[in-house]
């Protein structure tokens, strides 16, 4: 079906004994494997990753020094991750640092300081919107304010700062359910890791049929310029919040919001604030 990038994420993919063999398979078949890691096992696994053919590693870093350690409640994690990053660079593997741009980190300037710190080490930083799911599902204050969305956009003017919406092949923005999908370890196919609604299972149903079903939903007709699961409060309240505490992906048939609008109102349009025009640099036009 033309898939190119295959991103391993968790949990922590380097814990699994399957990750490196799967990277080899993807490389043999002409794909582009990427690993998202917290960096704890990176130094230990770097030679195996290089031998398997990995080209790109994303390392989650959310602060400098103790700030990062406290974020993950893991003393010494920043130094461990940074050591793994240095070994990856020496091995010729492209490294990107991925950081969650929170209201606090944007207002304090910590996001920018981290990106500048990494830029001195020839590493670009990718910003991630705070996802109000999982442990943050009851943390509405983590949703970016309008002022901090502007700060987020302002940071993207730096050549060494990006967000994943710049990595699409056809159009700038959140590609969930359109250019990208998430497949769980159990085969459930969801629009992204933060939208835990399964449109089918690849063990049972052909992927093409699952994607066609997903794209019947208006929210996934096109790429939006923001992370819907993060910045759209109505989207979150109707779709993510009601399933608090549920384990695993929720079948689409059990999600009244999506299921009803996809069947009864196929012409529904996504909210205008999620579909703003972008300028020639790919930044949101104000």
C-alpha positions in Angstrom: 0.0 0.0 0.0 3.0 2.3 -0.3 4.0 2.6 3.4 7.5 4.0 3.8 8.2 4.9 7.5 7.7 2.4 10.2 8.1 3.9 13.7 8.5 1.7 16.8 7.2 3.2 20.0 5.9 2.0 23.3 6.1 1.8 26.1 9.8 1.3 25.4 10.5 -0.6 22.1 14.1 -1.4 23.0 12.8 -3.7 25.8 11.3 -6.0 23.2 13.4 -8.8 21.6 11.3 -8.3 18.4 12.2 -4.8 17.6 15.7 -5.4 16.1 14.6 -8.4 14.0 11.6 -6.4 12.7 14.0 -3.5 11.8 16.0 -5.9 9.7 12.9 -7.1 7.8 11.7 -3.5 7.1 15.1 -2.6 5.8 15.3 -5.6 3.5 11.9 -4.7 2.1 12.9 -1.1 1.4 11.2 0.6 4.4 12.6 3.3 6.6 12.5 2.1 10.3 12.6 4.6 13.2 12.7 3.9 16.9 11.2 6.2 19.6 13.1 5.6 22.9 13.5 7.1 26.3 17.2 6.4 25.9 17.8 4.1 28.9 18.8 1.1 26.8 20.2 3.1 23.9 23.9 2.7 24.7 23.4 -1.0 25.3 21.5 -1.5 22.0 23.3 0.9 19.7 25.5 -1.6 17.9 22.6 -4.0 17.3 20.5 -1.2 16.0 23.3 -0.1 13.7 23.8 -3.6 12.4 20.1 -4.0 11.8 20.1 -0.9 9.6 18.4 1.7 11.7 18.8 5.2 10.2 16.9 7.4 12.6 16.3 7.4 16.4 14.0 9.7 18.3 14.9 10.2 21.9 12.4 11.7 24.4 13.9 14.5 26.5 11.8 16.8 28.6 14.2 19.2 30.2 17.9 19.6 30.9 19.6 17.7 33.7 17.6 17.2 36.8 14.5 18.8 35.2 14.3 15.8 32.8 15.1 13.3 35.6 12.2 14.7 37.7 9.8 14.7 34.7 10.3 10.9 34.5 11.1 10.3 38.2 14.3 8.6 37.2 17.5 10.0 38.7 20.4 10.2 36.2 18.2 9.6 33.2 19.3 12.8 31.4 23.0 11.7 31.4 22.1 8.2 30.5 20.1 9.3 27.5 22.7 11.9 26.4 25.4 9.2 26.5 23.2 7.0 24.2 22.7 9.9 21.9 26.4 10.6 21.6 27.0 6.9 20.8 24.3 7.0 18.1 25.9 10.0 16.5 29.3 8.4 16.5 27.7 5.3 14.8 26.3 7.6 12.1 22.7 7.3 13.1 20.5 10.4 12.7 19.1 11.5 16.1 16.2 13.7 16.9 15.2 14.9 20.4 11.5 14.8 21.0 10.1 17.0 23.7 6.6 17.8 25.0 5.9 21.5 24.8 3.8 22.2 27.9 2.4 25.5 29.1 5.0 25.5 31.8 8.0 24.7 29.6 6.9 27.3 26.9 6.3 30.1 29.4 9.5 29.5 31.3 11.6 29.2 28.1 12.7 25.7 29.0 11.6 24.3 25.7 13.8 26.8 23.8 16.7 26.3 26.2 16.6 22.5 25.6 16.4 23.0 21.8 19.4 25.4 22.0 21.3 22.9 24.1 20.7 20.1 21.6 21.4 22.4 18.6 25.0 22.9 20.0 25.3 19.2 19.7 24.0 19.2 16.1 20.7 17.7 17.1 17.3 19.0 16.0 14.4 19.1 18.4 10.8 18.0 17.5 8.0 19.5 19.6 5.0 17.4 20.7 1.7 18.8 21.8 0.7 17.6 25.3 -1.7 14.7 24.8 -4.5 14.7 27.3 -4.7 11.0 27.6 -3.4 8.3 29.8 -2.1 9.8 33.0 -2.9 13.3 31.8 -6.5 12.6 30.9 -7.7 14.5 34.0 -5.2 17.3 33.5 -7.1 19.9 31.3 -4.7 22.6 32.5 -2.0 20.8 30.3 -3.9 21.8 27.1 -1.9 24.6 25.5 -3.4 28.1 26.0 -3.9 30.3 23.0 -0.9 32.3 24.1 1.3 29.2 24.3 0.1 28.0 21.0 1.5 31.2 19.6 4.8 30.5 21.5 4.8 27.0 20.0 4.4 28.5 16.5 7.1 31.1 17.2 9.6 28.4 18.1 9.1 26.7 14.8 10.7 29.7 13.1 14.0 28.3 14.4 15.6 26.1 11.8 16.5 23.5 14.4 13.0 23.2 15.9 10.2 21.3 14.2 7.0 19.4 15.0 5.9 16.1 13.4 3.4 17.9 11.2 6.4 19.0 9.1 7.3 15.4 8.3 4.4 14.6 6.1 4.8 13.8 2.4 1.8 15.7 1.0 0.6 18.3 3.4 1.7 20.1 6.6 -0.2 19.2 9.8 -1.5 16.4 11.9 -1.6 13.3 9.7 -3.4 11.0 12.1 -5.7 8.7 10.2 -4.7 10.1 6.9 -1.0 9.8 6.2 -0.2 7.9 9.4 -1.8 5.3 11.5 -0.9 3.4 14.7 -0.9 -0.4 15.0 -0.8 -1.8 18.5 1.1 -4.9 19.5 -2.2 -6.7 19.3 -3.0 -5.6 15.7 -5.5 -2.9 16.5 -5.4 0.0 14.0 -6.0 3.5 15.4 -5.5 6.9 13.9 -2.6 7.6 16.3 -1.2 6.4 19.6 -3.3 9.0 21.5 -6.6 8.2 19.8 -7.4 4.8 21.2 -10.2 3.8 18.9 -9.7 0.7 16.8 -11.1 0.7 13.3 -10.2 -2.9 12.9 -7.6 -5.5 13.5 -5.0 -6.4 10.8 -5.0 -10.0 12.0 -8.6 -10.3 11.0 -9.3 -7.5 8.4 -7.2 -6.3 5.4 -5.5 -3.0 6.2 -7.0 -1.4 3.1 -10.5 -2.0 4.4 -9.6 -0.7 7.8 -8.3 2.6 6.3 -11.4 3.0 4.1 -13.5 2.7 7.2 -11.4 5.2 9.1 -11.6 7.8 6.4 -15.4 7.7 6.5 -15.0 9.8 9.7 -15.0 13.5 8.9 -12.1 14.2 11.3 -9.9 12.0 9.1 -11.0 13.3 5.7 -8.0 15.6 5.6 -4.9 16.6 7.5 -5.5 19.3 10.1 -3.0 21.9 11.2 -3.1 21.0 14.9 -3.1 17.8 17.0 -6.8 17.3 17.5 -6.5 15.0 20.5 -4.5 17.8 22.2 -5.9 21.2 21.3 -9.5 20.5 20.4 -11.5 20.4 23.7 -14.7 19.2 22.1 -12.9 16.4 20.3 -11.3 15.3 23.7 -14.5 15.5 25.7 -16.6 13.5 23.2 -14.0 11.0 22.3 -11.1 10.5 24.7 -12.4 11.5 28.2 -15.4 9.1 28.2 -13.1 6.1 27.9 -11.0 6.9 30.9 -9.8 3.7 32.6 -10.5 1.5 29.6 -7.6 -0.8 28.7 -6.7 -1.3 25.0 -8.3 0.2 21.9 -12.0 0.9 21.9 -13.8 -0.6 18.8 -15.3 2.1 16.6 -18.7 0.6 16.9 -18.7 1.4 20.6 -17.8 5.1 20.0 -21.2 6.8 19.5 -19.7 10.1 18.5 -17.6 8.9 15.6 -19.9 6.1 14.6 -23.0 8.3 14.3 -21.4 11.2 12.4 -19.7 8.9 10.0 -22.9 7.2 9.1 -25.5 10.0 9.4 -23.6 13.1 8.3 -20.7 12.3 6.0 -20.5 16.0 5.0 -19.6 17.1 8.5 -16.6 19.4 8.4 -13.8 19.6 10.9 -13.7 22.7 13.1 -12.3 25.7 11.2 -9.6 26.4 13.9 -8.1 23.0 13.1 -7.9 23.7 9.4 -6.3 27.1 9.0 -4.3 27.8 5.9 -0.5 27.6 6.1 2.0 29.9 4.5 4.7 28.8 2.0 7.0 27.8 4.9 4.4 25.5 6.3 3.7 27.7 9.4 0.2 28.5 10.4 -1.0 31.7 8.8 -2.5 34.1 11.4 
